[in-house]
Structures are given as structure tokens and as C-alpha cells.
């Protein structure tokens, strides 16, 4: 069999070695550079791992809470407390975020004939029978009576792992469906459902508890609930005025953030446009003016957006004005730099042509340069507009107001993660929308590929 | 030819002939339409700008023109007692104005290494902030590197894979950083890890997009050569694509490192620790000398990092650097 591997003799080898020294005698850096580099990077990461205490922080993290918070993003909890009254009955007490209207019929929480309550978790096999002196816990159809005395609630000896004794109280876990905490004076119920509770209308609204088909028929053909206004405007009012979800407030704050990004970028563009011509070496033939303008741009750009934001928040109070000012100052610097570079890279022939027919300097710039650089300018500004829509959120959280501050407030309570999820979805939607709009404008202007 | 041009293009006394004047008329008409459109769009822009400004002014806690005089008062009152105070605040030296208040107590926050040798607090915080940025850039770039090949049309035939990877990147890019930082702060308690993860997630999304665009623009001839020799997908990526795109990848990563230093400052102010938080406290409590010390430190470090990375990028890929600034900024 003939070998397919080409072989060369010794003299050929010597000749090749002499002809291409850069291939056969590579420097140490070229040969081992990648290895040494990744070694240094790995070492650095390991040092940081210990310097930042990553291990202990993850060990001490409250991971049980984490799953709770994550579940809150897409589901909601009803949390009634079933209190044992002195007169031998059980009374349901709701938290301030009560998701049910007064006296509403709740399918999973039903009063019994004896004055207690039946709480079902998903199916009838998993339920609690709450009576003042005894709570019957049903797990997979088997009853486990929990006795309640003055001092303690006690689980039976044969209880499964879903029922746990914790001091003088008993914890019952039903997985995602919820849990219960049986104490001597009350049973604290947590019942979880997929979705967001009362997202459209709060319990005070006339439309609360109506199904989609009912709502649609009310909106189209149904009689007016309030004779003074149509059902649709009534619905819009009730939706925006939803006390739990605060739609009007959130949309208002989102609008503030968008205005911050838009006005800040627009003002930055308007400001940077003329100054870029002063900074460009081929337009303004004064080295001192070029240098001064470029250092001004550097200064505006390098002072962090955070510094500008806090500085103006301190002087104008929280709101969109500091946000606009912060974005304006940073963007004027960044755009000015980019614009000046674009002007310096311009093709000089057009200018010479306009100059040769005796045009004034302003006309030379207007017809010799602006048509060349305008598409670049606009596409740059659009890029900045996009990224500012994102950074305006963060700037807002620092104190400039808008949706960022609202997000921070909602996260601070640790109970409103569903609202956080709602705002995140709104932000994602707006960012995608703006990305596509600015991509469309840009590709029409300069005809590039779109992603 | 001559007769046509005589009869059509120029009239008897240097005027335009019928054909040329028709062209002229069309040109004027187009110019007029164009000018009208320009004027309309400028007017619309101005109206939107006016109402946006009014909206912003109404929504703000302090009104612009009411607050303007206070603004100048604020600047005038926000002057340190002496220029040396800024220096003392920066290096945690005792102040001659010390009256026991937090404002002049610079020495309390020293981080002692030995009994006498210490790191000034602001520099310590600055180092933390820069390290947060570096770590998240490294991890983010590594993960974006792994992801980007699955998002590029020239390497992955399956549209579904590309679609999923690109959407994942988009969500990572657009997801508000403060939410990730806030959620992790609630779980892991306050510290730099929340900031690192928040910035890393954003970095993966942003760099991933830039990376796969580079990969899509790469020359496919080496890939064809390797494919003809029977190389596997991994080998083709490793020996045909990676050597081409690596300089651009590195320069994007450097650019991202610059941006991440700013991002980690901001996230710090929202609860991630580091210099951002110290700065927010200093300016909120009217500690002028500390504020100026931090501004100077930040300004100097950002300028140094920018210049250094710009120099490195120029060495790597020459004057293309300007082109690359676009998408990432």
C-alpha cells in the first residue's frame, strides 16, 4: 500500500527550516503566550474567589428564600390566618394584600358546619380540616390529627415527612401548592397559584372576579355598570387605578425613563454636532481649539454617568431632570468624540470641489461634509439612544427616578417580586421595540445587515 | 447630436431648452418635497422635545427654573475647606478641621495591613470596583466566546439553535442589571458577588452579539480547507475561525472592560458595594472633600483604563478600533 503521507528528505527539511524561520523558531511568547496568559487569568480568578469570599457567601446564602422569591415571579400566594377564637369558632384574617373581596366565595377555603374551615391543596386528598381544638391534616388521603392545647400543637407520632414538628408548632408542606403552620392560637395558611393575582382589576373594582368571556361581553354588548360612562372607559379607569398593581404609576414611571433617554440623547446630539466640527483637525485649523474641545469631550465622558446623576439629583431633586442632565453630559462627550473622528476621516474631495467654486466656509461644511457624515452621526446617536434606554433604568435607581427607582422600591420589600417581574417584562418589551426601531432606521440610512 | 443639443438643451439667449428645463423643474420639485419633509420632521422633533421637557419638568421633584438658583448655591457651598482637605480625604490623613463629626473623620476607615501600613479606604473601594469589573469581564467574555459560535449562520446550520442562542443573548443584554443585583443581594446579603453576577450576565449578552457578528464576517476559506481534510466541527472552529477572530474578540473584550468599570461603579451605588456606594453616601451627606477626592480618583482611574485599553486595541487591530466602538457603547 502506498502511504498517503508525504515524506520529505533531510535536505528538504533543512531548506524549509532556513526558508521559513518564523514558522519553526517561534518566540517563547508566541509558543506559550496563550498558556501563560490563561494561567495568569485563572490564578487571578482564584485569588478573587477567596478575596471576595465567594465560597462562604454561597454557603450562607438563604437558598430556601431564593426559591420562594423565584416562585413569586410567576405565581402568587394567598395568606389567610385562621385564628382560634375564644367562642370556639375559627375566624379567617387576611393580610393587607388581601386578594379576595369581602365575603367572596373561595373554592379552596370553605367554612364547615362546626364553625371551622376546610383548606384544600390541589385535590381533596391533600387538605386541612381546621377546628378549634384539633387540626386534621390529610396527606395523600390519610388523616393525621394534630392536637392543639394551650402550650403546643403536636403532630402524631406516625406523621410523614411532609408534617414536621418545630418546637411548639407544626409545619405542613404541600410542595408548590402551599404550606401551613399550625400554632396554638392560629393556623397560618400559604396557598400558591400560578399567575398574577388581580392583575387586571383589584377587589374594589366592579369587574373583579369576572371571567374573560364575561369581560368581553361587558365591553362589547353588556349594559353599562355605571350609567355615567361606557364600560370600556370604566374598565380602563379601573385597570389603571388598580391599587395592588399600580398600573398607572408604573407606566408613568416607565414614560419618565424613556423621556430621560430620549431627551438626554437628543440634547447630547444637538450639543455635540457643532462642537465636533471645532474639535476636528481638518476643519478648524486651530490646534489649541482642537485640543481644548477634545479634552472637554474626554472630561464629560470620563466623569461617570453615576457622578453626573448624583450631582444633579443633589441639586434638582429626584426626577427625570437629573437623569436627562446625566445622560446629556456623558453623551455630549462620547458623541462629540465619535463625531469628531468621523469628520476627521471624511473624504476631502467633496470639500475641495465646493471650495473651488468660491463657497463660504459654512457652505463648504454644509455641502462638503455634512452629507457624508450625517448617516454615521444619526446611526451613532441611535446606538446611544438604545443603550441609554437601558442605562436610564439604572441611573433612575440611583436617585433620578423613573422605573429604576420603582424597581428598587419593589425589590426592597422582598414581597413584590411579581411586580418586579411585571416591570422587567415591560422594560424588556420596550428595549426590544427600540432595538428594532433603531435597527430599521439605521439599515434604511446606511443599508447594513440587520440582526 | 449637435442639433438635438442645440434645440433641446439651450435656448436662444442662454436659456434652457424644453428638455433641460423639464429636468430642472423635476429637480426643483424634488428639492421642494425634500425640504418640506425635512421641515416637518424638524418641527415634529421640536414639538416632541418640548413636550418631553415639560413632562420631565412636571414629573421632577424640583422644578428646573425654581431650582436653578439653588443649583449655583449648591455648587458654591460645595467647596472643601482647603484644597489640601481633598488630598487628606483621599489618603485618610487626619484633618486639622476635625470636630468629631463624620465629615472630617478620614482616619476611621483605614484598612490596616500591618500596624502602621494601611490602604486608604477610597483606594481600597476603588480596587474592589475595578476587580468586580475585571472578574465579570473575564467570566462574561469566556461564556460569550463559548456561546457565539452557536449563534452564527456560517457555522450552525440549525436555525432553531441559532434562534434560541440569539434570543438568550438578547434577554441577557436587555435584562435590567439592578434586578439581578437586587435579587442576589436578597439571597446572598450585600457584597460584590451580586454585582459580579449582574454585570457578567449583561456582558455575556453584549459581547455574545458582537462576537457572533465577527464570526459571521470571517473568511470561510480556511474552514473549507479544513472541511475538505475531514476536520470535525470543533477542529474547524478551533483552527479556521478562532485564529481569525481572536484579535477582534480581545479588542471587544477590552472595550467591554472599560464599560464594565463604569457599570460596576453604578451597580455599587445601588447596593453592590465598592466606590459607587461610598460616593453616594459622601455626596448625600454633603461631605465636599470626600466627594471631590472620589471624583478625582474615579476620573483618573477611568482615564488610565481607557487610554491603556485604547493603546492595546490599537496594537491589536490598528485603527479599526473606532468601528468597534459603535455597537458596544
Interface residues (C-beta under 8 A of the other chain):
Chain A: X41 X44 X45 X48 X51 X52 X53 X54 X57 X58 X60 X61 X62 X63 X65 X66 X69 X252 X255 X256 X259 X260 X262 X263 X266 X298 X299 X302 X303 X304 X305 X306 X307 X310 X311 X314 X315 X316 X317 X318 X319 X320 X321 X322 X324 X334 X338 X341 X345 X379 X380 X383 X384 X387 X390 X391 X393 X394 X395 X397 X398 X399 X401 X404 X407 X408 X411 X414 X417 X420 X424 X427 X428 X431 X432 X435 X451
Chain B: X45 X48 X49 X52 X53 X55 X56 X57 X59 X60 X61 X62 X64 X67 X70 X71 X74 X75 X131 X134 X135 X138 X139 X166 X170 X171 X174 X175 X176 X177 X178 X179 X182 X183 X186 X187 X188 X189 X191 X192 X193 X196 X209 X213 X262 X263 X265 X266 X267 X269 X270 X276 X279 X280 X283 X284 X295 X298 X299 X302 X303 X306 X322 X325 X326 X327 X329
